Every structure is written in C-alpha cells, then in structure tokens.
Amino acid sequence: MRRLTPQPVDRAKAAVYAKGGAAVYWHLDLAARRLSVHTRPHADGRYEVVHVLAEGDAVTPPGSAASLRIAALLP
C-alpha cells in the first residue's frame, strides 16, 4: 500500500476558509488516519477551536442528526 503524505496546501486551505467565514472546516488526514474539525473562524485566517478525532471516534456533520465513524471516511 502506498503511503500518503499530507500536502502543505491542504493544511493552508484552513486559513482561506477561515478568512472567508466558513463556520466549519474538516481536514481528513489519510496518512495519520484522523479528522480535524475546525470551528469558530476569525478574519485573520485562524480557527479558534480545532478538534482532532481518531479513526475510532465519530463526528456529526453540521445540519445532520446522524453521526459518522471516522473509520468509515478512511480508505
């Protein structure tokens, strides 16, 4: 299996979304097998809150009543 390397561009997108006012930004890190959920954006390009979830955790998408297991999002 090929090892995936996170791209700096993927992580830099968080700043773009925060500046644009996106209330929630998810970054799925395939190599580390985790999901980072960014909330409370600031105009300076940062998110005030970042929750890092492991593949054994679950997350509820905004506007949904159903939760998803992080493992189900991973290949």
C-alpha positions as CSV (number, residue, x, y, z in Angstrom):
1,M,0.0,0.0,0.0
2,R,1.3,3.4,-0.9
3,R,1.9,5.8,2.0
4,L,0.1,9.1,1.5
5,T,1.9,12.3,2.5
6,P,-0.2,15.3,3.6
7,Q,0.3,18.3,1.3
8,P,1.0,21.7,2.9
9,V,-1.6,23.2,0.6
10,D,-4.3,21.0,2.3
11,R,-3.5,22.5,5.7
12,A,-3.1,26.0,4.3
13,K,-6.7,25.9,3.0
14,A,-8.0,26.2,6.6
15,A,-6.8,29.9,6.6
16,V,-8.5,30.6,3.3
17,Y,-11.8,29.1,4.6
18,A,-11.5,31.0,8.0
19,K,-10.9,34.3,6.2
20,G,-14.0,33.6,4.1
21,G,-16.1,32.9,7.2
22,A,-16.7,29.2,6.7
23,A,-18.2,28.1,10.0
24,V,-16.8,24.6,9.9
25,Y,-13.8,23.2,8.0
26,W,-12.8,19.5,8.0
27,H,-9.4,18.2,7.2
28,L,-9.2,14.4,6.7
29,D,-5.6,13.3,7.1
30,L,-5.4,10.0,5.4
31,A,-1.8,9.3,6.4
32,A,-2.4,9.9,10.1
33,R,-6.0,8.4,9.9
34,R,-7.6,11.3,11.7
35,L,-10.1,14.1,11.1
36,S,-9.5,17.7,12.3
37,V,-12.7,19.7,12.7
38,H,-12.1,23.4,12.7
39,T,-14.8,25.8,14.1
40,R,-15.2,29.5,15.1
41,P,-13.4,31.2,12.2
42,H,-11.6,34.5,12.6
43,A,-10.9,37.1,9.9
44,D,-7.2,36.7,10.5
45,G,-7.2,33.2,9.0
46,R,-7.3,31.0,12.0
47,Y,-9.9,28.8,13.7
48,E,-10.4,29.3,17.4
49,V,-11.4,25.6,18.0
50,V,-9.8,22.5,16.5
51,H,-10.9,19.1,17.5
52,V,-8.8,16.1,16.3
53,L,-10.7,12.9,16.0
54,A,-9.1,9.4,15.7
55,E,-10.5,6.7,13.5
56,G,-12.3,5.1,16.4
57,D,-14.2,8.4,17.1
58,A,-17.5,9.6,15.5
59,V,-18.5,13.0,14.2
60,T,-21.8,14.6,13.4
61,P,-21.8,16.7,10.2
62,P,-23.4,20.2,10.6
63,G,-27.1,20.1,9.9
64,S,-27.3,16.3,10.4
65,A,-28.7,14.2,13.1
66,A,-26.7,11.1,12.1
67,S,-23.1,10.7,13.2
68,L,-20.3,9.1,11.1
69,R,-17.5,7.0,12.3
70,I,-14.1,8.4,11.2
71,A,-13.1,4.9,10.1
72,A,-15.9,5.0,7.6
73,L,-14.4,8.0,5.9
74,L,-11.0,6.4,5.5
75,P,-9.8,4.0,2.8
